[in-house]
Amino acid sequence: MTSGRKQIDVPAIRQDLDLARSAPPTDRTAATIRAVEAQLESAGRLDRTIADTVDQLRLLDARLDETVTRTVELAATQADSSDLGGIGPEVESIVSELESLRQAVEETGGPTPAPGTTP
C-alpha cells in the first residue's frame, strides 16, 4: 500500500488542480477538475487506510508483547497451570486478527511473498 501511495504525487496533483481551476470555465475544464479532485480523494483514502493498518499492527504487537510477558511471568513464578487460562484464547485472537489483516493487505495488492515462501 505504501509503495502504491508513494506513486501518487499530491503536490503535483494540487498544481494540476490549481491550473485547471484557473482555466476558462468549460465542460471539459469542469470534468478535468472533477478527475483531479478524485485523485486527491484517492490519496486521502489511502493515507487513512495506511494509518489504520499501522495502528492495528501497533496494537497487535503490544498485545503479543503483553502475552509473552505474562507467559514469562507465569513460568518464572511457577504458577499453577490454571493461571494460563487467558493466554491461549488471547494468542488465538491475535493470530486471527493478524490473519485478517494479512488477507486485507493481500486483497489491496500488498506485497507478494518471496519465492519459496507461503503467503
DSSP file (Angstrom, degrees, kcal/mol; ACC not computed):
  #  RESIDUE AA STRUCTURE BP1 BP2  ACC     N-H-->O    O-->H-N    N-H-->O    O-->H-N    TCO  KAPPA ALPHA  PHI   PSI    X-CA   Y-CA   Z-CA
    1    1 A M     >        0   0    0      0, 0.0     4,-2.6     0, 0.0     5,-0.2   0.000 360.0 360.0 360.0 -44.2    0.0    0.0    0.0
    2    2 A T  H  >  +     0   0    0      1,-0.2     4,-2.2     2,-0.2     5,-0.1   0.880 360.0  51.2 -67.9 -35.0    2.7    2.5    0.9
    3    3 A S  H  > S+     0   0    0      2,-0.2     4,-0.6     1,-0.2    -1,-0.2   0.900 112.0  47.8 -68.6 -36.5    4.6    1.9   -2.3
    4    4 A G  H >4 S+     0   0    0      1,-0.2     3,-0.8     2,-0.2     4,-0.3   0.901 111.2  51.1 -65.1 -40.2    1.5    2.5   -4.3
    5    5 A R  H >< S+     0   0    0     -4,-2.6     3,-1.8     1,-0.2    -2,-0.2   0.861 101.4  61.5 -65.9 -35.4    0.8    5.6   -2.3
    6    6 A K  H 3< S+     0   0    0     -4,-2.2    -1,-0.2     1,-0.3    -2,-0.2   0.746  95.5  63.0 -63.6 -21.4    4.3    6.9   -2.9
    7    7 A Q  T << S+     0   0    0     -3,-0.8     2,-0.8    -4,-0.6    -1,-0.3   0.616  84.3  86.6 -78.8 -11.2    3.4    6.9   -6.6
    8    8 A I    <   -     0   0    0     -3,-1.8     2,-1.3    -4,-0.3    -1,-0.1  -0.810  69.1-156.6 -93.7 109.7    0.7    9.5   -6.0
    9    9 A D     >  -     0   0    0     -2,-0.8     4,-2.3     1,-0.2     5,-0.2  -0.681  12.5-178.2 -90.2  89.2    2.4   12.9   -6.2
   10   10 A V  H  > S+     0   0    0     -2,-1.3     4,-2.8     1,-0.2     5,-0.2   0.892  78.8  53.3 -60.0 -44.4   -0.1   15.1   -4.2
   11   11 A P  H  > S+     0   0    0      0, 0.0     4,-2.0     0, 0.0    -1,-0.2   0.916 111.7  46.6 -58.4 -40.3    1.8   18.4   -4.7
   12   12 A A  H  > S+     0   0    0      2,-0.2     4,-2.4     1,-0.2    -2,-0.2   0.890 111.7  51.3 -67.4 -37.8    1.8   17.8   -8.5
   13   13 A I  H  X S+     0   0    0     -4,-2.3     4,-2.4     2,-0.2    -1,-0.2   0.907 108.7  51.3 -65.1 -40.3   -1.9   16.9   -8.4
   14   14 A R  H  X S+     0   0    0     -4,-2.8     4,-2.7     2,-0.2    -1,-0.2   0.888 109.0  51.1 -64.0 -37.6   -2.6   20.1   -6.4
   15   15 A Q  H  X S+     0   0    0     -4,-2.0     4,-2.6    -5,-0.2    -1,-0.2   0.922 109.5  50.3 -63.4 -42.7   -0.7   22.1   -9.1
   16   16 A D  H  X S+     0   0    0     -4,-2.4     4,-2.6     1,-0.2    -2,-0.2   0.902 110.8  49.9 -60.4 -40.4   -2.8   20.5  -11.8
   17   17 A L  H  X S+     0   0    0     -4,-2.4     4,-2.7     2,-0.2    -2,-0.2   0.923 110.3  48.9 -65.5 -44.2   -6.0   21.3   -9.8
   18   18 A D  H  X S+     0   0    0     -4,-2.7     4,-1.4     1,-0.2    -2,-0.2   0.914 112.6  49.0 -60.1 -42.5   -4.9   25.0   -9.4
   19   19 A L  H  X S+     0   0    0     -4,-2.6     4,-0.6     1,-0.2    -2,-0.2   0.921 112.1  47.7 -63.4 -44.6   -4.1   25.1  -13.1
   20   20 A A  H >< S+     0   0    0     -4,-2.6     3,-0.8     1,-0.2    -2,-0.2   0.893 110.8  51.6 -64.8 -39.1   -7.5   23.6  -14.1
   21   21 A R  H 3< S+     0   0    0     -4,-2.7    -1,-0.2     1,-0.2    -2,-0.2   0.779 108.4  51.9 -69.3 -25.0   -9.3   26.0  -11.7
   22   22 A S  H 3< S+     0   0    0     -4,-1.4    -1,-0.2    -5,-0.2    -2,-0.2   0.566  92.1  96.3 -87.9  -7.5   -7.6   29.0  -13.3
   23   23 A A  S << S-     0   0    0     -3,-0.8     3,-0.1    -4,-0.6    -3,-0.0  -0.391  94.6 -81.7 -76.9 158.6   -8.6   27.9  -16.8
   24   24 A P        -     0   0    0      0, 0.0     2,-0.5     0, 0.0     5,-0.2  -0.340  57.4 -99.4 -58.2 139.5  -11.7   29.4  -18.5
   25   25 A P        +     0   0    0      0, 0.0     2,-0.3     0, 0.0    -4,-0.1  -0.487  62.9 144.5 -70.3 117.2  -14.8   27.5  -17.3
   26   26 A T     >  -     0   0    0     -2,-0.5     4,-2.4     1,-0.1     5,-0.2  -0.881  63.7-101.1-138.7 171.5  -15.9   24.9  -19.9
   27   27 A D  H  > S+     0   0    0     -2,-0.3     4,-2.2     1,-0.2     5,-0.2   0.900 124.8  50.4 -61.7 -39.5  -17.4   21.5  -19.7
   28   28 A R  H  > S+     0   0    0      2,-0.2     4,-2.3     1,-0.2    -1,-0.2   0.899 109.5  50.2 -66.8 -40.2  -14.0   20.0  -20.3
   29   29 A T  H  > S+     0   0    0      2,-0.2     4,-2.6     1,-0.2    -2,-0.2   0.911 110.0  50.7 -63.5 -42.5  -12.4   22.1  -17.5
   30   30 A A  H  X S+     0   0    0     -4,-2.4     4,-2.2     1,-0.2    -2,-0.2   0.903 111.0  48.6 -62.3 -41.1  -15.2   21.0  -15.1
   31   31 A A  H  X S+     0   0    0     -4,-2.2     4,-2.2     2,-0.2    -1,-0.2   0.888 110.8  51.2 -66.1 -38.4  -14.5   17.4  -16.0
   32   32 A T  H  X S+     0   0    0     -4,-2.3     4,-2.6     2,-0.2     5,-0.2   0.923 108.9  50.6 -63.2 -44.4  -10.8   17.9  -15.5
   33   33 A I  H  X S+     0   0    0     -4,-2.6     4,-2.7     1,-0.2     5,-0.2   0.922 110.5  49.5 -60.2 -44.8  -11.3   19.4  -12.1
   34   34 A R  H  X S+     0   0    0     -4,-2.2     4,-2.0     1,-0.2    -1,-0.2   0.908 111.8  48.8 -61.4 -41.6  -13.5   16.5  -11.0
   35   35 A A  H  X S+     0   0    0     -4,-2.2     4,-1.4     2,-0.2    -2,-0.2   0.911 113.1  46.0 -65.6 -42.6  -11.0   14.0  -12.2
   36   36 A V  H  X S+     0   0    0     -4,-2.6     4,-1.8     1,-0.2    -2,-0.2   0.900 111.5  52.0 -68.5 -40.1   -8.1   15.7  -10.4
   37   37 A E  H  X S+     0   0    0     -4,-2.7     4,-2.3    -5,-0.2    -1,-0.2   0.873 105.9  55.8 -62.1 -36.1  -10.2   16.1   -7.2
   38   38 A A  H  X S+     0   0    0     -4,-2.0     4,-2.2     1,-0.2    -1,-0.2   0.864 104.0  54.0 -63.8 -35.5  -10.9   12.4   -7.4
   39   39 A Q  H  X S+     0   0    0     -4,-1.4     4,-2.1     2,-0.2    -1,-0.2   0.924 109.0  47.8 -63.4 -43.6   -7.1   11.7   -7.4
   40   40 A L  H  X S+     0   0    0     -4,-1.8     4,-2.2     1,-0.2    -2,-0.2   0.892 110.5  51.8 -64.1 -39.4   -6.7   13.8   -4.3
   41   41 A E  H  X S+     0   0    0     -4,-2.3     4,-2.4     2,-0.2    -1,-0.2   0.895 108.0  52.2 -64.2 -39.4   -9.6   11.9   -2.6
   42   42 A S  H  X S+     0   0    0     -4,-2.2     4,-2.6     2,-0.2    -2,-0.2   0.915 108.4  50.7 -61.6 -43.1   -8.0    8.6   -3.5
   43   43 A A  H  X S+     0   0    0     -4,-2.1     4,-2.5     1,-0.2    -1,-0.2   0.909 110.2  50.2 -61.2 -41.7   -4.7    9.7   -1.9
   44   44 A G  H  X S+     0   0    0     -4,-2.2     4,-2.2     2,-0.2    -2,-0.2   0.905 110.0  49.5 -63.3 -42.4   -6.6   10.7    1.2
   45   45 A R  H  X S+     0   0    0     -4,-2.4     4,-2.5     2,-0.2    -2,-0.2   0.918 111.4  49.4 -63.7 -42.5   -8.3    7.4    1.4
   46   46 A L  H  X S+     0   0    0     -4,-2.6     4,-2.8     1,-0.2     5,-0.2   0.917 108.9  52.9 -62.0 -42.6   -5.0    5.5    1.0
   47   47 A D  H  X S+     0   0    0     -4,-2.5     4,-2.4     1,-0.2    -1,-0.2   0.916 111.2  46.4 -58.5 -43.5   -3.5    7.7    3.7
   48   48 A R  H  X S+     0   0    0     -4,-2.2     4,-2.4     2,-0.2    -1,-0.2   0.900 112.7  49.8 -67.0 -40.2   -6.3    6.8    6.1
   49   49 A T  H  X S+     0   0    0     -4,-2.5     4,-2.4     2,-0.2    -2,-0.2   0.916 112.1  47.8 -64.6 -43.0   -6.1    3.1    5.2
   50   50 A I  H  X S+     0   0    0     -4,-2.8     4,-2.5     2,-0.2    -2,-0.2   0.927 112.3  48.9 -63.8 -44.9   -2.3    3.0    5.8
   51   51 A A  H  X S+     0   0    0     -4,-2.4     4,-2.3    -5,-0.2    -2,-0.2   0.903 111.8  49.5 -62.2 -41.2   -2.7    4.8    9.1
   52   52 A D  H  X S+     0   0    0     -4,-2.4     4,-2.5     2,-0.2    -1,-0.2   0.906 110.8  49.9 -64.5 -41.4   -5.4    2.4   10.2
   53   53 A T  H  X S+     0   0    0     -4,-2.4     4,-2.5     2,-0.2    -2,-0.2   0.915 110.6  49.3 -63.6 -43.3   -3.2   -0.6    9.3
   54   54 A V  H  X S+     0   0    0     -4,-2.5     4,-2.5     2,-0.2    -2,-0.2   0.915 111.2  50.1 -61.7 -43.1   -0.2    0.8   11.2
   55   55 A D  H  X S+     0   0    0     -4,-2.3     4,-2.3     2,-0.2    -2,-0.2   0.911 110.4  49.9 -61.8 -42.5   -2.4    1.4   14.2
   56   56 A Q  H  X S+     0   0    0     -4,-2.5     4,-2.6     1,-0.2    -2,-0.2   0.928 112.1  47.4 -61.9 -44.9   -3.8   -2.2   14.0
   57   57 A L  H  X S+     0   0    0     -4,-2.5     4,-2.5     1,-0.2    -2,-0.2   0.895 110.2  52.5 -63.9 -39.7   -0.3   -3.6   13.8
   58   58 A R  H  X S+     0   0    0     -4,-2.5     4,-2.1     2,-0.2    -1,-0.2   0.919 111.6  46.5 -61.9 -43.9    0.9   -1.5   16.7
   59   59 A L  H  X S+     0   0    0     -4,-2.3     4,-2.6     2,-0.2    -2,-0.2   0.926 112.6  49.0 -64.7 -45.4   -1.9   -2.7   18.8
   60   60 A L  H  X S+     0   0    0     -4,-2.6     4,-2.5     1,-0.2    -2,-0.2   0.890 110.4  51.7 -62.8 -38.5   -1.4   -6.4   17.8
   61   61 A D  H  X S+     0   0    0     -4,-2.5     4,-2.5     2,-0.2    -1,-0.2   0.914 110.8  47.7 -62.6 -43.3    2.3   -6.0   18.6
   62   62 A A  H  X S+     0   0    0     -4,-2.1     4,-2.4     2,-0.2    -2,-0.2   0.906 112.3  49.2 -65.0 -41.4    1.6   -4.6   22.0
   63   63 A R  H  X S+     0   0    0     -4,-2.6     4,-2.2     2,-0.2    -2,-0.2   0.899 111.4  49.3 -65.1 -39.6   -0.9   -7.4   22.7
   64   64 A L  H  X S+     0   0    0     -4,-2.5     4,-2.5     2,-0.2    -2,-0.2   0.925 110.9  49.6 -64.8 -44.3    1.6  -10.0   21.6
   65   65 A D  H  X S+     0   0    0     -4,-2.5     4,-2.6     1,-0.2    -2,-0.2   0.903 110.2  51.6 -59.6 -41.2    4.3   -8.5   23.9
   66   66 A E  H  X S+     0   0    0     -4,-2.4     4,-2.5     2,-0.2    -1,-0.2   0.914 109.7  49.2 -61.8 -42.8    1.8   -8.5   26.8
   67   67 A T  H  X S+     0   0    0     -4,-2.2     4,-2.2     2,-0.2    -2,-0.2   0.905 111.6  48.5 -64.9 -41.8    1.1  -12.2   26.2
   68   68 A V  H  X S+     0   0    0     -4,-2.5     4,-2.6     2,-0.2     5,-0.2   0.926 111.5  50.4 -62.9 -44.1    4.7  -13.1   26.1
   69   69 A T  H  X S+     0   0    0     -4,-2.6     4,-2.6     1,-0.2    -2,-0.2   0.913 110.8  48.5 -61.3 -43.7    5.4  -11.1   29.3
   70   70 A R  H  X S+     0   0    0     -4,-2.5     4,-2.5     2,-0.2    -1,-0.2   0.894 111.2  50.8 -63.5 -39.1    2.5  -12.8   31.1
   71   71 A T  H  X S+     0   0    0     -4,-2.2     4,-2.4     2,-0.2    -2,-0.2   0.923 111.3  47.2 -64.6 -44.3    3.8  -16.2   29.9
   72   72 A V  H  X S+     0   0    0     -4,-2.6     4,-2.9     2,-0.2     5,-0.2   0.915 111.8  51.7 -62.3 -42.8    7.3  -15.4   31.2
   73   73 A E  H  X S+     0   0    0     -4,-2.6     4,-2.1     1,-0.2    -2,-0.2   0.928 110.8  47.0 -59.7 -46.1    5.9  -14.2   34.4
   74   74 A L  H  <>S+     0   0    0     -4,-2.5     5,-2.2     1,-0.2     4,-0.4   0.896 114.3  47.4 -64.7 -39.4    3.9  -17.4   34.9
   75   75 A A  H ><5S+     0   0    0     -4,-2.4     3,-0.6     1,-0.2    -2,-0.2   0.903 112.4  49.5 -67.3 -40.3    6.9  -19.6   34.0
   76   76 A A  H 3<5S+     0   0    0     -4,-2.9    -2,-0.2     1,-0.2    -1,-0.2   0.840 115.3  42.4 -69.4 -32.9    9.2  -17.6   36.4
   77   77 A T  T 3<5S-     0   0    0     -4,-2.1    -1,-0.2    -5,-0.2    -2,-0.2   0.436 104.5-129.1 -93.1   1.5    6.8  -17.8   39.3
   78   78 A Q  T < 5 -     0   0    0     -3,-0.6    -3,-0.2    -4,-0.4    -4,-0.1   0.911  41.9-172.5  50.6  46.8    6.0  -21.5   38.6
   79   79 A A      < -     0   0    0     -5,-2.2    -1,-0.1    -6,-0.2     5,-0.0  -0.191  31.2 -83.8 -67.8 160.9    2.3  -20.6   38.7
   80   80 A D    >   -     0   0    0      1,-0.1     3,-2.1    -3,-0.1     4,-0.3  -0.336  37.7-118.6 -61.9 144.1   -0.4  -23.1   38.6
   81   81 A S  G >  S+     0   0    0      1,-0.3     3,-1.4     2,-0.2    -1,-0.1   0.732 111.8  69.9 -62.5 -20.4   -1.4  -24.2   35.1
   82   82 A S  G >  S+     0   0    0      1,-0.3     3,-1.2     2,-0.2    -1,-0.3   0.746  87.2  66.7 -67.7 -20.6   -4.9  -22.8   35.7
   83   83 A D  G <  S+     0   0    0     -3,-2.1     3,-0.5     1,-0.2    -1,-0.3   0.646  88.4  67.3 -72.0 -13.8   -3.3  -19.4   35.6
   84   84 A L  G X>  +     0   0    0     -3,-1.4     3,-1.6    -4,-0.3     4,-1.0   0.491  69.5 106.8 -82.0  -2.8   -2.5  -19.9   31.9
   85   85 A G  T <4 S+     0   0    0     -3,-1.2    -1,-0.2     1,-0.3    -2,-0.1   0.796  78.2  43.7 -48.6 -42.2   -6.3  -19.9   31.1
   86   86 A G  T 3> S+     0   0    0     -3,-0.5     4,-1.3     1,-0.2    -1,-0.3   0.623 100.6  70.2 -83.2 -12.2   -6.4  -16.5   29.4
   87   87 A I  H <> S+     0   0    0     -3,-1.6     4,-2.7     2,-0.2     5,-0.2   0.929  93.4  52.7 -74.8 -44.9   -3.2  -16.9   27.4
   88   88 A G  H  X S+     0   0    0     -4,-1.0     4,-2.5     1,-0.2     5,-0.2   0.947 112.2  43.6 -57.3 -53.6   -4.4  -19.4   24.9
   89   89 A P  H  > S+     0   0    0      0, 0.0     4,-2.3     0, 0.0    -1,-0.2   0.866 113.1  53.5 -61.5 -34.5   -7.5  -17.5   23.8
   90   90 A E  H  X S+     0   0    0     -4,-1.3     4,-2.4     2,-0.2    -2,-0.2   0.924 109.8  46.9 -65.6 -43.4   -5.5  -14.3   23.7
   91   91 A V  H  X S+     0   0    0     -4,-2.7     4,-2.8     2,-0.2     5,-0.2   0.922 112.2  50.7 -63.5 -43.5   -2.9  -15.9   21.3
   92   92 A E  H  X S+     0   0    0     -4,-2.5     4,-2.4    -5,-0.2    -2,-0.2   0.900 110.5  49.8 -60.4 -40.6   -5.7  -17.3   19.2
   93   93 A S  H  X S+     0   0    0     -4,-2.3     4,-2.4     2,-0.2    -1,-0.2   0.916 111.6  47.8 -64.0 -44.0   -7.3  -13.9   19.0
   94   94 A I  H  X S+     0   0    0     -4,-2.4     4,-2.6     2,-0.2    -2,-0.2   0.930 112.4  48.8 -63.4 -46.0   -4.0  -12.2   18.0
   95   95 A V  H  X S+     0   0    0     -4,-2.8     4,-2.4     1,-0.2    -1,-0.2   0.909 111.5  50.3 -61.2 -42.4   -3.4  -14.9   15.3
   96   96 A S  H  X S+     0   0    0     -4,-2.4     4,-2.2    -5,-0.2    -1,-0.2   0.915 112.0  46.7 -62.3 -44.0   -6.9  -14.5   13.9
   97   97 A E  H  X S+     0   0    0     -4,-2.4     4,-2.3     2,-0.2    -2,-0.2   0.882 111.4  51.5 -67.5 -37.7   -6.6  -10.7   13.7
   98   98 A L  H  X S+     0   0    0     -4,-2.6     4,-2.6     2,-0.2    -2,-0.2   0.909 110.2  49.6 -63.7 -41.1   -3.1  -11.0   12.1
   99   99 A E  H  X S+     0   0    0     -4,-2.4     4,-2.5     2,-0.2    -2,-0.2   0.908 110.5  49.9 -64.5 -41.8   -4.6  -13.3    9.5
  100  100 A S  H  X S+     0   0    0     -4,-2.2     4,-2.2     1,-0.2    -1,-0.2   0.911 112.4  47.6 -61.7 -42.1   -7.5  -11.0    8.8
  101  101 A L  H  X S+     0   0    0     -4,-2.3     4,-2.4     2,-0.2    -2,-0.2   0.897 110.3  52.2 -66.2 -40.4   -5.0   -8.1    8.4
  102  102 A R  H  X S+     0   0    0     -4,-2.6     4,-2.6     1,-0.2    -2,-0.2   0.924 110.4  48.3 -61.2 -44.6   -2.8  -10.2    6.1
  103  103 A Q  H  X S+     0   0    0     -4,-2.5     4,-2.5     1,-0.2    -1,-0.2   0.900 110.6  51.1 -63.4 -40.2   -5.8  -11.0    3.9
  104  104 A A  H  X S+     0   0    0     -4,-2.2     4,-1.3     2,-0.2    -1,-0.2   0.915 111.8  46.6 -63.7 -42.6   -6.9   -7.4    3.8
  105  105 A V  H  <>S+     0   0    0     -4,-2.4     5,-2.1     1,-0.2     3,-0.3   0.913 112.3  50.9 -65.2 -41.9   -3.4   -6.3    2.7
  106  106 A E  H ><5S+     0   0    0     -4,-2.6     3,-1.5     1,-0.2    -2,-0.2   0.902 108.3  52.1 -61.9 -41.3   -3.3   -9.1    0.1
  107  107 A E  H 3<5S+     0   0    0     -4,-2.5    -1,-0.2     1,-0.3    -2,-0.2   0.775 106.2  54.6 -67.3 -26.0   -6.6   -8.1   -1.3
  108  108 A T  T 3<5S-     0   0    0     -4,-1.3    -1,-0.3    -3,-0.3    -2,-0.2   0.242 128.5 -94.8 -92.5  14.5   -5.4   -4.5   -1.7
  109  109 A G  T < 5 +     0   0    0     -3,-1.5    -3,-0.2    -5,-0.1    -2,-0.2   0.857  65.8 170.3  80.5  35.0   -2.5   -5.6   -3.7
  110  110 A G      < -     0   0    0     -5,-2.1    -4,-0.0     1,-0.2    -1,-0.0   0.033  47.5 -51.6 -67.6-176.3    0.1   -5.8   -0.9
  111  111 A P        -     0   0    0      0, 0.0    -1,-0.2     0, 0.0    -2,-0.1  -0.276  56.9-126.4 -62.4 142.1    3.5   -7.3   -1.3
  112  112 A T        -     0   0    0     -3,-0.1    -6,-0.0     1,-0.1     0, 0.0  -0.634  33.1 -98.3 -86.8 149.0    3.7  -10.7   -2.8
  113  113 A P        -     0   0    0      0, 0.0    -1,-0.1     0, 0.0     3,-0.1  -0.270  41.7-101.1 -66.6 153.5    5.5  -13.4   -0.9
  114  114 A A    >   -     0   0    0      1,-0.1     3,-1.9     4,-0.1     0, 0.0  -0.361  52.5 -81.8 -68.2 152.2    9.1  -14.2   -1.9
  115  115 A P  T 3  S+     0   0    0      0, 0.0    -1,-0.1     0, 0.0     3,-0.1  -0.278 118.6  24.4 -56.1 138.6    9.6  -17.4   -4.0
  116  116 A G  T 3  S+     0   0    0      1,-0.3     2,-0.3    -3,-0.1    -2,-0.1   0.437 104.2 100.6  85.9  -1.0    9.6  -20.5   -1.8
  117  117 A T  S <  S-     0   0    0     -3,-1.9    -1,-0.3    -4,-0.0     0, 0.0  -0.779  72.3-116.9-112.9 161.1    7.6  -18.9    1.0
  118  118 A T              0   0    0     -2,-0.3    -4,-0.1    -3,-0.1     0, 0.0  -0.715 360.0 360.0 -95.3 148.5    4.0  -19.3    1.8
  119  119 A P              0   0    0      0, 0.0    -1,-0.1     0, 0.0   -13,-0.1   0.517 360.0 360.0 -68.3 360.0    1.6  -16.3    1.6
